[in-house]
Amino acid sequence: MGNDISFPRQHARTQRFTVGAPRTFSVSADGARVFFLRPATATSRANGLWELNTATGVERLLADPATLLTDPEDLPAEEKARRERTRESGAGIVSYALSADANVASFALSGRLFVADLVGGEVRELPTRGGVIDPRVDPTGQRVAYVTHGTLRVVELGSGEDYAVAEPDGEDVTFGLAEFIAAEEMSRYRGYWWEPNGKRIIAARVNNAPVQRWYIADPANPGTAATEIAYPAAGTTNATVSLHVVSLDSTFVPVLLEFDYLNNVHWSAGGAPLITTQTRDQRTRTIYSLAPETGVASELAVETDPAWLEVTDGAPAWTPDGRLVRIVGEGDEYALRVGDEVLTSGLQVRRVLDIAADSILVAASEDDPTQTHVYSVGDKVEKLSTEDGVHSAVRGGDTVVLLSATVDSFGTKVSVGDHVIESYAETPMLKASPRLLTLGERELRAALLLPSDHVPGTKLPVLMDPYGGPHAQRVVSAQNIYLTSQWLADQGFAVLVVDGRGTPGRGLAWERAIAFDFAGATLEDQVDALRAAAAVEPDLDLGRVAIRGWSYGGYLAALAVLRRPDVFHAGIAGAPVTDWRLYDTHYTERYLGHPDEKPEVYDSNSLIGDADKLSKPLMIIHGLADDNVVAAHSLRLSSALLAAGRPHTLLPLSGVTHMTPQEQVAENLLLLQVDFLKQALA
């Protein structure tokens, strides 16, 4: 296959050029030390725990998996499931927790518990009662909590005593873990929270008994038993979640609160524990203040929205002086509210990054949704990031770690003052040259990529390459996100990436324009952007247009060829949602309502009923081990296409989940897609 495999193989081998990049930053409260994960050497793939001394600029490796583990990694099943939810593909240390003074760290390796003395440098393994999930040192640095087999346990660092503080009272019950829906859709990956003094824990009790069971089989290995998963599909029953205040002597105080969804818990020295909940329809969010001695929760704030309320990252939380920090809808903006005062105007606040006594750091977009900048909000609003791009930050004391990605440079630059933390990530063998466009009357943000050797005046087949749905952007001012699109362009296509209505960064009305109408709004925006781009770039051949995508993008690709064959002449649908009744409660009901109440909405937005409309080439790709968008989506569409006598290509991937496939599979998938597209558009 010659040089065609070079970039796809590199892209797959490096996990999209993330292997070797520094990540997961924390800063000590005095700002003197920055902690992060990165492999021990440029040739290693397993992350170690590092420290940067901000005064001297010296980096020190604190924990190296190569010296701590002699056997290959063997992860507990619960940890594998947790990593699938977090889309974690790294090796070695993938997360860690710090004590309040940043003198002790805890982490898991291969399901085993390790504790690092960050002052003396000693790293030791602590014996446990089973495979370790989510170990977290308490704020005082005296003990570590972890979950194993659904039991929340604590190890005393001084004595080594290991004891259970919350044990399951049923076969389907766990303590201290996030339920599927919280981890998959709310970005809440934890299920317990330490008291600042380390004496008590708020623990989530999850009962999965009411949740329907699905079975993920491996047809390529019929001797392997199917995996049972509790999957709450739209309209069905969710897991039952409750909260308990657990003392180290196993004394329980039930939190006297019933809710449909637990968004988050915040426990800091700034005030009483905060509990944030949502109703099932997600139109009401309530923030409670908890009295941990009695379990009584008192309402602090109730927010409502006629469409839905987004789960916010980094808030609600307390300031150190006890003011409530929230991200609220203010007109058409997501604004920062502290106490009774709204502190931002003209910004779309995406998340709260850090809360200090005198200022709050937020990530926000201003007039350009392709850019996200870091702002310090206090007596005034100050923009801390200066280059065009996508920025985030972590802070401790006066030390700010600035993470910056730009269109002109590879990867993410991590700056601590004048010091730049080195990345061991490979440099891609190509550079993307996206032309960022604003198209049509809705000012759709788009990126157009042409072949590196394109001769103006030469007509090019067009490949639309969107995600196109809620919660994710593909059109941003950063280099790495366009690398695969540029490689596809170099195979002879004009690649157009478009963010339509529903994508984040453009305010409440823009996001809510897709309510009850995935199929109409998101597809219309792709068509409008295509035509507007052709008016700007005359080399686009609208007689040869294909579309590809994964997940929501896969849904959009299949939707496009089924409903607009006049525009789209071929499609590649990767892991597509084809029947929204088969997708989960929190995501689907937020946008489409409850299927029992709005069956017509589910019918009009799903694809199975459109099977007899297929008149263009369609390739469907799906991992058979996918437990997020299960393979039933593609199999049902394929069956309906076959019943309608519509030829199509179905590519089932044995052992592949919703995440990036194995190296060889990922490489060959790209090559097969190019071959398919060239034949379809010939």
Secondary structure per residue as TSV (DSSP state, phi and psi in degrees):
chain	resnum	aa	ss	phi	psi
A	1	M	-	360.0	0.1
A	2	G	G	64.3	-145.8
A	3	N	G	-76.6	-6.4
A	4	D	G	-58.4	-29.2
A	5	I	G	-84.7	-8.2
A	6	S	H	-63.1	-53.9
A	7	F	H	-68.7	-47.2
A	8	P	H	-55.9	-40.6
A	9	R	H	-65.9	-44.1
A	10	Q	H	-62.8	-43.7
A	11	H	H	-60.4	-42.5
A	12	A	H	-73.0	-43.6
A	13	R	H	-62.8	-34.8
A	14	T	T	-94.2	8.2
A	15	Q	T	50.0	57.9
A	16	R	T	62.7	35.3
A	17	F	T	65.6	29.5
A	18	T	T	-97.9	-23.8
A	19	V	T	-62.8	126.3
A	20	G	T	96.0	-11.9
A	21	A	-	-80.8	140.2
A	22	P	-	-65.6	148.0
A	23	R	E	-157.9	172.4
A	24	T	E	55.0	71.6
A	25	F	E	-93.7	145.0
A	26	S	E	-140.1	152.7
A	27	V	E	-127.6	135.7
A	28	S	-	-62.5	154.3
A	29	A	T	-60.6	-27.4
A	30	D	T	-89.3	-0.4
A	31	G	S	76.3	4.5
A	32	A	S	-80.5	-23.1
A	33	R	E	-136.0	137.8
A	34	V	E	-114.6	130.9
A	35	F	E	-111.1	145.4
A	36	F	E	-160.8	167.2
A	37	L	E	-106.1	140.0
A	38	R	E	-169.7	148.6
A	39	P	E	-57.8	155.5
A	40	A	S	-65.9	-32.9
A	41	T	S	-137.3	168.7
A	42	A	T	-69.3	-16.1
A	43	T	T	-100.8	-4.4
A	44	S	-	-90.8	152.8
A	45	R	-	-106.2	-17.3
A	46	A	E	-89.0	127.2
A	47	N	E	-71.3	136.6
A	48	G	E	-109.3	170.7
A	49	L	E	-98.1	126.4
A	50	W	E	-119.5	159.6
A	51	E	E	-131.2	136.8
A	52	L	E	-110.1	125.6
A	53	N	E	-83.1	114.3
A	54	T	T	-72.4	-19.4
A	55	A	T	-79.4	-39.5
A	56	T	T	-101.1	-19.3
A	57	G	-	78.0	10.7
A	58	V	-	-86.7	129.9
A	59	E	E	-97.2	138.3
A	60	R	E	-132.0	130.4
A	61	L	E	-80.3	118.7
A	62	L	E	-93.7	-35.0
A	63	A	E	-146.5	120.3
A	64	D	-	-113.1	114.9
A	65	P	H	-55.6	-30.3
A	66	A	H	-63.1	-30.3
A	67	T	H	-92.7	-17.4
A	68	L	H	-93.6	-25.6
A	69	L	-	-120.8	128.4
A	70	T	S	-100.2	-21.9
A	71	D	S	-101.2	158.3
A	72	P	-	-60.2	154.1
A	73	E	-	-60.5	136.7
A	74	D	-	-135.5	95.9
A	75	L	-	-86.3	140.3
A	76	P	-	-61.1	153.1
A	77	A	H	-58.6	-37.8
A	78	E	H	-65.6	-34.8
A	79	E	H	-71.0	-37.7
A	80	K	H	-60.6	-41.7
A	81	A	H	-65.8	-40.1
A	82	R	H	-62.8	-40.2
A	83	R	H	-69.5	-30.8
A	84	E	H	-64.8	-40.9
A	85	R	H	-66.1	-39.2
A	86	T	H	-85.6	-0.8
A	87	R	T	56.6	38.3
A	88	E	-	-86.0	118.0
A	89	S	-	-116.5	5.7
A	90	G	-	-75.7	170.7
A	91	A	E	-125.5	167.0
A	92	G	E	77.1	-137.6
A	93	I	-	-82.5	117.3
A	94	V	-	-107.4	-11.6
A	95	S	-	-159.3	160.5
A	96	Y	-	-154.5	163.6
A	97	A	E	-129.5	148.1
A	98	L	E	-118.2	149.3
A	99	S	-	-71.2	167.2
A	100	A	T	-61.4	-33.9
A	101	D	T	-89.3	3.6
A	102	A	S	58.7	31.5
A	103	N	S	-99.0	-13.8
A	104	V	E	-133.5	137.6
A	105	A	E	-126.5	147.1
A	106	S	E	-124.3	147.0
A	107	F	E	-160.1	165.0
A	108	A	E	-112.3	144.4
A	109	L	E	-134.6	121.7
A	110	S	T	53.0	37.1
A	111	G	T	76.6	9.6
A	112	R	E	-110.8	151.5
A	113	L	E	-97.8	128.7
A	114	F	E	-126.5	147.2
A	115	V	E	-128.7	134.5
A	116	A	E	-114.5	130.9
A	117	D	E	-84.2	106.4
A	118	L	T	-80.1	-5.5
A	119	V	T	-98.0	-53.5
A	120	G	T	-79.4	-23.2
A	121	G	-	94.5	-4.2
A	122	E	-	-76.1	135.9
A	123	V	E	-118.9	127.5
A	124	R	E	-134.2	150.8
A	125	E	E	-92.3	139.7
A	126	L	E	-108.5	130.1
A	127	P	-	-64.5	142.6
A	128	T	-	-133.1	176.1
A	129	R	S	-96.4	15.1
A	130	G	S	160.8	-179.6
A	131	G	-	-59.3	132.2
A	132	V	-	-92.5	129.6
A	133	I	E	-118.9	132.1
A	134	D	E	51.2	58.7
A	135	P	E	-73.6	134.9
A	136	R	E	-136.2	117.6
A	137	V	E	-66.5	144.7
A	138	D	-	-75.6	161.4
A	139	P	T	-57.5	-26.6
A	140	T	T	-85.1	-9.4
A	141	G	S	77.0	19.2
A	142	Q	S	-100.8	-17.5
A	143	R	E	-154.9	162.8
A	144	V	E	-128.8	133.5
A	145	A	E	-99.4	150.2
A	146	Y	E	-154.8	166.2
A	147	V	E	-115.6	135.8
A	148	T	E	-143.9	130.9
A	149	H	T	51.8	37.2
A	150	G	T	79.0	3.1
A	151	T	E	-103.2	134.3
A	152	L	E	-90.7	120.7
A	153	R	E	-122.9	161.1
A	154	V	E	-131.5	137.7
A	155	V	E	-114.8	127.0
A	156	E	E	-80.8	125.0
A	157	L	T	-71.1	-29.3
A	158	G	T	-71.4	-50.0
A	159	S	T	-98.1	-19.0
A	160	G	-	81.3	1.9
A	161	E	-	-62.3	133.0
A	162	D	E	-121.8	119.0
A	163	Y	E	-140.9	151.9
A	164	A	E	-82.2	137.5
A	165	V	E	-111.9	-17.9
A	166	A	E	-153.2	115.1
A	167	E	-	-113.0	143.2
A	168	P	-	-58.5	139.9
A	169	D	S	-108.9	23.2
A	170	G	S	-170.4	161.9
A	171	E	T	-64.1	-31.7
A	172	D	T	-104.0	17.5
A	173	V	E	-103.8	139.3
A	174	T	E	-132.0	153.1
A	175	F	E	-118.4	133.9
A	176	G	B	88.9	5.8
A	177	L	-	-117.1	149.8
A	178	A	-	-77.4	140.7
A	179	E	-	-73.8	164.5
A	180	F	H	-50.8	-49.0
A	181	I	H	-67.8	-35.0
A	182	A	H	-66.4	-43.5
A	183	A	H	-74.0	-38.6
A	184	E	H	-77.2	-37.2
A	185	E	H	-118.6	-19.6
A	186	M	S	-107.7	-1.8
A	187	S	-	57.2	28.7
A	188	R	-	-102.3	107.1
A	189	Y	-	-103.6	3.4
A	190	R	-	-122.5	161.9
A	191	G	B	-134.0	15.1
A	192	Y	E	-153.3	154.0
A	193	W	E	-141.1	124.7
A	194	W	E	-74.6	144.3
A	195	E	-	-68.9	145.1
A	196	P	T	-54.9	-29.3
A	197	N	T	-91.2	3.8
A	198	G	S	73.5	16.2
A	199	K	S	-100.3	-19.5
A	200	R	E	-141.0	163.6
A	201	I	E	-135.0	135.7
A	202	I	E	-89.7	120.1
A	203	A	E	-119.2	137.5
A	204	A	E	-86.2	129.3
A	205	R	E	-99.4	122.0
A	206	V	E	-113.8	124.9
A	207	N	E	-112.6	109.4
A	208	N	-	-88.6	2.7
A	209	A	T	-56.8	-38.8
A	210	P	T	-74.2	-10.5
A	211	V	S	-83.5	135.3
A	212	Q	-	-60.8	153.4
A	213	R	E	-105.7	131.7
A	214	W	E	-115.9	161.7
A	215	Y	E	-130.5	120.9
A	216	I	E	-101.1	107.4
A	217	A	-	-97.3	163.7
A	218	D	-	-115.4	91.0
A	219	P	T	-60.7	-22.6
A	220	A	T	-74.7	-16.0
A	221	N	-	-132.1	79.1
A	222	P	T	-63.9	-15.4
A	223	G	T	-80.0	-8.4
A	224	T	S	-91.7	129.0
A	225	A	-	-65.9	146.8
A	226	A	-	-66.7	148.4
A	227	T	E	-87.7	127.8
A	228	E	E	-88.3	129.6
A	229	I	E	-128.0	146.1
A	230	A	E	-90.8	104.2
A	231	Y	-	-117.5	112.1
A	232	P	-	-85.9	87.6
A	233	A	B	-70.6	158.4
A	234	A	T	-48.1	132.0
A	235	G	T	86.0	-8.4
A	236	T	S	-100.8	178.7
A	237	T	-	-79.6	134.7
A	238	N	-	-83.3	167.8
A	239	A	-	-61.7	149.9
A	240	T	E	-90.9	121.2
A	241	V	E	-117.0	133.7
A	242	S	E	-137.8	162.9
A	243	L	E	-116.1	147.7
A	244	H	E	-140.3	139.3
A	245	V	E	-91.2	116.4
A	246	V	E	-111.6	124.0
A	247	S	E	-89.4	165.8
A	248	L	T	-67.3	-17.6
A	249	D	T	-91.4	15.8
A	250	S	-	71.2	15.1
A	251	T	-	-70.9	130.8
A	252	F	E	-105.5	134.6
A	253	V	E	-122.3	106.0
A	254	P	E	-64.3	138.7
A	255	V	-	-79.1	123.0
A	256	L	-	-84.0	73.6
A	257	L	-	-153.9	131.3
A	258	E	-	-114.1	141.6
A	259	F	-	-154.2	162.7
A	260	D	S	-85.7	-47.5
A	261	Y	E	-130.7	133.2
A	262	L	E	-96.1	110.1
A	263	N	E	-76.7	-48.9
A	264	N	E	-168.1	165.9
A	265	V	E	-129.7	138.9
A	266	H	E	-130.6	123.9
A	267	W	-	-131.0	108.0
A	268	S	-	-137.3	174.7
A	269	A	T	-72.1	-7.6
A	270	G	T	-74.1	-12.7
A	271	G	S	170.4	-171.0
A	272	A	S	-65.6	159.8
A	273	P	-	-55.9	138.7
A	274	L	E	-104.0	135.2
A	275	I	E	-123.4	127.0
A	276	T	E	-115.2	126.5
A	277	T	E	-127.7	161.1
A	278	Q	E	-128.2	151.4
A	279	T	-	-77.4	166.1
A	280	R	T	-59.6	-37.4
A	281	D	T	-81.6	-4.2
A	282	Q	S	64.1	20.8
A	283	R	S	-95.1	-7.9
A	284	T	E	-132.2	130.6
A	285	R	E	-123.6	135.1
A	286	T	E	-124.4	135.2
A	287	I	E	-108.8	124.9
A	288	Y	E	-113.8	149.9
A	289	S	E	-104.4	128.9
A	290	L	E	-105.2	132.8
A	291	A	E	-91.3	102.1
A	292	P	T	-65.6	-22.5
A	293	E	T	-70.6	-32.7
A	294	T	T	-112.3	-18.4
A	295	G	T	81.2	7.7
A	296	V	E	-82.6	129.0
A	297	A	E	-110.3	129.4
A	298	S	E	-112.7	137.9
A	299	E	E	-66.9	129.1
A	300	L	E	-101.8	-40.7
A	301	A	E	-155.3	141.9
A	302	V	E	-123.4	124.3
A	303	E	E	-115.4	141.6
A	304	T	E	-133.1	156.0
A	305	D	-	-152.2	136.9
A	306	P	S	-66.7	-18.2
A	307	A	S	-103.4	-72.4
A	308	W	-	-166.4	164.8
A	309	L	-	-114.7	127.8
A	310	E	-	-73.5	148.2
A	311	V	-	-77.0	127.1
A	312	T	-	-100.4	146.0
A	313	D	B	-97.5	123.3
A	314	G	S	90.5	-3.3
A	315	A	-	-153.5	155.1
A	316	P	S	-68.2	148.8
A	317	A	E	-160.0	169.2
A	318	W	E	-96.8	146.4
A	319	T	-	-76.2	162.8
A	320	P	T	-57.6	-26.6
A	321	D	T	-97.6	15.2
A	322	G	S	87.3	23.6
A	323	R	-	-97.6	143.1
A	324	L	E	-82.3	126.5
A	325	V	E	-102.3	128.2
A	326	R	E	-139.9	157.3
A	327	I	E	-105.4	120.2
A	328	V	E	-126.3	156.5
A	329	G	E	-78.1	120.7
A	330	E	E	-126.2	98.3
A	331	G	T	66.1	-122.9
A	332	D	T	-102.8	14.8
A	333	E	E	-113.7	148.6
A	334	Y	E	-87.8	113.3
A	335	A	E	-116.1	157.2
A	336	L	E	-90.2	124.1
A	337	R	E	-119.0	129.8
A	338	V	E	-124.3	116.9
A	339	G	T	62.4	-125.4
A	340	D	T	-97.4	4.2
A	341	E	E	-112.5	131.1
A	342	V	E	-87.4	122.4
A	343	L	-	-103.7	-5.8
A	344	T	-	-124.9	149.2
A	345	S	S	-147.8	137.2
A	346	G	S	83.5	7.0
A	347	L	-	-120.3	148.9
A	348	Q	E	-102.5	99.8
A	349	V	E	-75.5	123.0
A	350	R	E	-93.6	-39.4
A	351	R	E	-162.7	154.8
A	352	V	E	-89.7	126.5
A	353	L	E	-96.6	-37.1
A	354	D	E	-161.7	146.0
A	355	I	E	-123.7	118.2
A	356	A	-	-121.4	175.3
A	357	A	S	-64.2	-37.5
A	358	D	S	-104.4	-11.8
A	359	S	-	-160.9	160.7
A	360	I	E	-123.7	132.2
A	361	L	E	-92.1	132.9
A	362	V	E	-131.4	154.0
A	363	A	E	-100.4	129.6
A	364	A	E	-152.8	157.9
A	365	S	E	-111.5	147.7
A	366	E	-	-103.5	-108.3
A	367	D	S	-92.4	-6.2
A	368	D	-	-121.6	105.5
A	369	P	T	-68.0	-12.5
A	370	T	T	-77.3	-10.0
A	371	Q	-	-116.7	141.0
A	372	T	B	-126.6	127.8
A	373	H	E	-119.9	164.3
A	374	V	E	-99.8	128.4
A	375	Y	E	-122.2	140.8
A	376	S	E	-99.8	121.7
A	377	V	E	-113.1	114.4
A	378	G	S	-146.2	-122.3
A	379	D	S	-63.3	-27.3
A	380	K	S	-140.5	168.4
A	381	V	E	-100.8	119.9
A	382	E	E	-121.4	129.5
A	383	K	E	-85.1	119.9
A	384	L	-	-92.3	-28.0
A	385	S	-	-96.1	140.5
A	386	T	-	-115.4	-36.0
A	387	E	S	-73.7	145.2
A	388	D	S	-57.8	129.8
A	389	G	S	159.9	-159.5
A	390	V	E	-117.5	119.3
A	391	H	E	-126.5	150.8
A	392	S	E	-145.2	176.9
A	393	A	E	-158.1	158.1
A	394	V	E	-132.1	142.3
A	395	R	E	-135.6	148.1
A	396	G	E	-150.0	126.4
A	397	G	T	59.1	-131.1
A	398	D	T	-94.9	4.9
A	399	T	E	-93.0	124.8
A	400	V	E	-115.5	125.5
A	401	V	E	-94.9	115.3
A	402	L	E	-104.5	123.9
A	403	L	E	-106.3	121.2
A	404	S	E	-133.1	127.5
A	405	A	E	-120.1	135.7
A	406	T	-	-130.1	166.5
A	407	V	S	-68.0	-30.5
A	408	D	S	-87.8	-15.2
A	409	S	S	-125.3	150.2
A	410	F	S	-75.8	148.7
A	411	G	S	65.0	-159.7
A	412	T	-	-118.4	124.7
A	413	K	E	-84.0	129.2
A	414	V	E	-112.5	111.9
A	415	S	E	-113.6	134.1
A	416	V	E	-123.5	94.4
A	417	G	T	63.2	-126.1
A	418	D	T	-85.9	-8.9
A	419	H	E	-88.3	134.8
A	420	V	E	-111.6	122.5
A	421	I	-	-74.4	125.5
A	422	E	-	-68.1	141.8
A	423	S	-	-106.2	137.4
A	424	Y	-	-96.4	6.4
A	425	A	-	-64.5	142.8
A	426	E	-	-64.2	148.1
A	427	T	-	-84.3	126.0
A	428	P	-	-59.4	149.4
A	429	M	S	-84.4	4.6
A	430	L	S	-139.4	161.2
A	431	K	-	-122.4	132.6
A	432	A	-	-78.9	143.2
A	433	S	-	-124.7	70.1
A	434	P	-	-74.1	139.8
A	435	R	E	-102.8	107.3
A	436	L	E	-79.6	127.4
A	437	L	E	-124.4	155.1
A	438	T	E	-120.2	118.0
A	439	L	E	-121.3	138.9
A	440	G	T	74.4	-180.0
A	441	E	T	-68.4	-24.1
A	442	R	T	-90.9	5.9
A	443	E	T	51.8	52.3
A	444	L	E	-67.4	132.6
A	445	R	E	-84.5	133.1
A	446	A	E	-145.2	160.2
A	447	A	E	-129.0	129.2
A	448	L	E	-112.5	127.8
A	449	L	E	-122.9	125.9
A	450	L	-	-108.1	160.3
A	451	P	-	-56.2	144.3
A	452	S	T	-59.2	-29.2
A	453	D	T	-104.3	22.5
A	454	H	-	-63.0	133.8
A	455	V	-	-100.8	116.7
A	456	P	T	-53.8	139.4
A	457	G	T	99.3	-10.8
A	458	T	-	-92.2	120.9
A	459	K	-	-68.8	141.2
A	460	L	E	-125.4	137.0
A	461	P	E	-64.2	149.4
A	462	V	E	-104.9	135.6
A	463	L	E	-121.0	111.9
A	464	M	E	-77.8	135.3
A	465	D	-	-133.6	62.0
A	466	P	-	-94.7	167.0
A	467	Y	-	-100.0	-60.5
A	468	G	-	82.8	0.9
A	469	G	S	-116.1	-175.3
A	470	P	T	-63.5	154.6
A	471	H	T	75.5	-1.8
A	472	A	-	-144.4	140.7
A	473	Q	-	-114.9	143.6
A	474	R	S	-110.7	-17.4
A	475	V	-	-103.2	93.0
A	476	V	-	-135.1	161.9
A	477	S	S	-86.2	66.6
A	478	A	-	-146.9	143.5
A	479	Q	S	-70.3	-49.8
A	480	N	G	-63.8	-28.2
A	481	I	G	-66.7	-19.1
A	482	Y	G	-102.6	4.4
A	483	L	H	-62.8	-47.2
A	484	T	H	-65.7	-38.8
A	485	S	H	-61.2	-38.7
A	486	Q	H	-67.7	-40.0
A	487	W	H	-61.8	-42.2
A	488	L	H	-62.7	-40.4
A	489	A	H	-60.7	-39.8
A	490	D	H	-68.4	-11.6
A	491	Q	T	-85.0	1.8
A	492	G	T	113.3	23.0
A	493	F	-	-120.7	154.4
A	494	A	E	-92.2	113.6
A	495	V	E	-98.5	127.0
A	496	L	E	-119.2	122.2
A	497	V	E	-111.3	126.4
A	498	V	E	-131.4	133.8
A	499	D	E	-103.1	114.1
A	500	G	-	-98.6	-165.9
A	501	R	T	-59.9	143.8
A	502	G	T	102.4	-22.7
A	503	T	-	-76.4	154.5
A	504	P	S	-78.6	167.7
A	505	G	S	97.9	-3.4
A	506	R	S	-123.6	16.4
A	507	G	-	98.9	171.5
A	508	L	H	-67.2	-44.1
A	509	A	H	-63.6	-39.8
A	510	W	H	-62.7	-43.9
A	511	E	H	-68.1	-35.6
A	512	R	H	-85.0	-3.2
A	513	A	T	-65.2	-14.6
A	514	I	T	-96.8	3.3
A	515	A	T	-55.9	124.4
A	516	F	T	63.4	13.0
A	517	D	-	-150.7	58.9
A	518	F	H	-56.8	-52.1
A	519	A	H	-65.2	-38.6
A	520	G	H	-74.9	-57.0
A	521	A	H	-68.1	-48.1
A	522	T	H	-69.8	-35.9
A	523	L	H	-72.7	-40.8
A	524	E	H	-58.6	-39.1
A	525	D	H	-68.1	-35.5
A	526	Q	H	-65.1	-43.1
A	527	V	H	-65.0	-46.4
A	528	D	H	-62.7	-41.2
A	529	A	H	-66.3	-39.2
A	530	L	H	-58.7	-48.4
A	531	R	H	-67.5	-38.6
A	532	A	H	-68.4	-35.8
A	533	A	H	-66.8	-37.3
A	534	A	H	-65.7	-27.5
A	535	A	H	-73.6	-27.2
A	536	V	H	-85.9	-38.5
A	537	E	-	-121.3	100.9
A	538	P	T	-69.1	-10.8
A	539	D	T	-79.8	-2.8
A	540	L	E	-76.1	125.1
A	541	D	E	-94.5	100.3
A	542	L	E	-73.9	-2.4
A	543	G	E	-86.1	-6.6
A	544	R	E	-137.5	89.6
A	545	V	E	-127.4	128.6
A	546	A	E	-122.9	166.5
A	547	I	E	-143.1	139.0
A	548	R	E	-134.4	154.9
A	549	G	E	-175.2	166.5
A	550	W	E	-126.6	140.8
A	551	S	T	65.6	-119.1
A	552	Y	H	-60.7	-36.3
A	553	G	H	-62.6	-32.6
A	554	G	H	-67.9	-41.0
A	555	Y	H	-58.6	-45.9
A	556	L	H	-64.3	-37.8
A	557	A	H	-66.2	-45.8
A	558	A	H	-65.6	-42.0
A	559	L	H	-56.5	-41.8
A	560	A	H	-63.8	-46.8
A	561	V	H	-75.3	-26.2
A	562	L	H	-75.6	-41.4
A	563	R	H	-104.4	-18.5
A	564	R	-	-131.5	59.4
A	565	P	T	-66.6	-14.1
A	566	D	T	-70.6	-19.8
A	567	V	T	-109.0	-43.7
A	568	F	-	-106.4	125.0
A	569	H	S	-104.4	-3.3
A	570	A	E	-167.0	152.6
A	571	G	E	-145.0	148.6
A	572	I	E	-123.8	114.4
A	573	A	E	-108.6	106.9
A	574	G	E	-96.7	126.7
A	575	A	S	43.5	52.6
A	576	P	-	-79.6	144.8
A	577	V	-	-78.6	120.5
A	578	T	-	-111.0	-22.1
A	579	D	-	-136.4	110.1
A	580	W	G	-67.5	-12.8
A	581	R	G	-69.7	-15.5
A	582	L	G	-95.1	0.1
A	583	Y	S	-102.3	170.8
A	584	D	B	-76.3	165.4
A	585	T	H	-62.6	-57.0
A	586	H	H	-62.4	-45.3
A	587	Y	H	-69.6	-54.0
A	588	T	H	-68.1	-44.3
A	589	E	H	-70.1	-25.4
A	590	R	H	-59.3	-41.9
A	591	Y	H	-97.3	-32.1
A	592	L	H	-113.0	-3.4
A	593	G	-	81.6	-176.8
A	594	H	-	-81.8	132.4
A	595	P	T	-62.9	-26.4
A	596	D	T	-71.7	-28.5
A	597	E	T	-90.6	-28.7
A	598	K	-	-133.2	60.5
A	599	P	H	-61.5	-31.8
A	600	E	H	-67.1	-30.5
A	601	V	H	-68.0	-42.5
A	602	Y	H	-65.5	-39.6
A	603	D	H	-63.4	-43.9
A	604	S	H	-75.1	-21.2
A	605	N	H	-99.7	-7.3
A	606	S	-	-96.0	166.4
A	607	L	S	-109.2	-15.9
A	608	I	G	-58.4	-40.9
A	609	G	G	-69.9	-9.7
A	610	D	G	-95.5	4.7
A	611	A	G	-55.7	-38.8
A	612	D	G	-73.5	-3.5
A	613	K	G	-89.2	-9.8
A	614	L	-	-66.1	123.5
A	615	S	-	-132.2	2.1
A	616	K	S	-123.4	159.4
A	617	P	-	-61.6	133.1
A	618	L	E	-135.3	124.9
A	619	M	E	-106.8	128.0
A	620	I	E	-113.0	128.4
A	621	I	E	-122.3	134.6
A	622	H	E	-153.9	133.8
A	623	G	E	-76.4	128.4
A	624	L	T	-74.2	-14.8
A	625	A	T	-97.8	11.2
A	626	D	-	-68.7	121.1
A	627	D	S	-108.5	11.2
A	628	N	S	-103.7	-66.8
A	629	V	S	-101.2	97.2
A	630	V	-	-68.8	155.2
A	631	A	T	-62.1	-17.1
A	632	A	H	-56.6	-30.4
A	633	H	H	-57.2	-52.0
A	634	S	H	-73.3	-36.9
A	635	L	H	-65.9	-38.5
A	636	R	H	-68.6	-39.5
A	637	L	H	-65.5	-42.3
A	638	S	H	-61.4	-42.4
A	639	S	H	-62.4	-41.7
A	640	A	H	-66.8	-37.9
A	641	L	H	-64.5	-41.7
A	642	L	H	-64.5	-43.1
A	643	A	H	-62.7	-30.6
A	644	A	T	-87.2	-0.2
A	645	G	T	72.3	30.5
A	646	R	-	-104.8	112.4
A	647	P	-	-65.5	145.2
A	648	H	-	-162.3	170.7
A	649	T	E	-112.5	128.5
A	650	L	E	-119.7	124.3
A	651	L	E	-118.8	95.1
A	652	P	E	-83.5	137.1
A	653	L	E	-111.2	107.5
A	654	S	T	-68.5	132.4
A	655	G	T	76.7	4.0
A	656	V	-	-99.8	135.3
A	657	T	-	-96.4	-161.7
A	658	H	S	-77.0	-15.0
A	659	M	S	-82.0	179.4
A	660	T	-	-57.6	129.4
A	661	P	-	-68.4	173.9
A	662	Q	-	-58.8	161.1
A	663	E	H	-54.1	-53.6
A	664	Q	H	-66.6	-38.3
A	665	V	H	-63.5	-45.4
A	666	A	H	-62.7	-41.9
A	667	E	H	-63.0	-51.5
A	668	N	H	-68.8	-27.6
A	669	L	H	-60.6	-43.4
A	670	L	H	-63.8	-42.5
A	671	L	H	-65.9	-40.9
A	672	L	H	-64.9	-37.4
A	673	Q	H	-63.9	-42.4
A	674	V	H	-62.9	-44.5
A	675	D	H	-59.4	-44.8
A	676	F	H	-60.5	-45.9
A	677	L	H	-66.2	-40.3
A	678	K	H	-65.3	-39.8
A	679	Q	H	-68.0	-42.0
A	680	A	H	-67.4	-31.8
A	681	L	T	-101.0	4.8
A	682	A	-	-61.5	360.0
